[in-house]
Amino acid sequence: MAILPVGWARYVNASAKDCADRVFDGMAQSPFSGFTPLCKELCASQASEDEDFARIVEFSRALAPPPKDEARITAIHTAMADPFLIEVPELADRIGMTVRTLERMCARYFGFPPRLMLRRQRLIRSLTAFLADGAQNWSRTMDRHYHDHAHFVREFHSFMGMSPTQYAQMDHPILDAFVAERRRIWGLPAPTSADIPASTTQAG
């Protein structure tokens, strides 16, 4: 499941760094075991979607109070969306904390170092712009902060495990539908960290 950093701080009693890029059985003893009662209830439910949604909201509000670091986590998450922000010291200065504190909070609630997260956001901007442009031209849609096309290709392969060309040749029905609907409602540019979870951990 995908959990935004504020949600991680509120509901998961574990460091996101220790859980990143791992697979968990959500029904077993795991960082996500607090959700087990809700899962069992929904799986057995005969209620309508609206009723199930109301139950999810009720359960989530009762599970844990808002985290004390909510404002600072939100500030980090919001700043990450700025396409002109590419350096960690600048990010720390923007949100009014030391680099060390920023690194600690990113490890705890986002799962990755701030430098890696900024690199990731740069790739997400390129990827979503590419899809929104009709998946036609990487050179026109890659982020302005890449030094050159070779730099972009290296970064793409580092995160995606394949070349941009290989990715472009694949079908992307879910992402294509997401970008098209977002473009219909909000227009361009496509979203970055404000809409895409920064911490994503899979639970089976």
Disulfide bonds with the S-S distance in Angstrom:
none
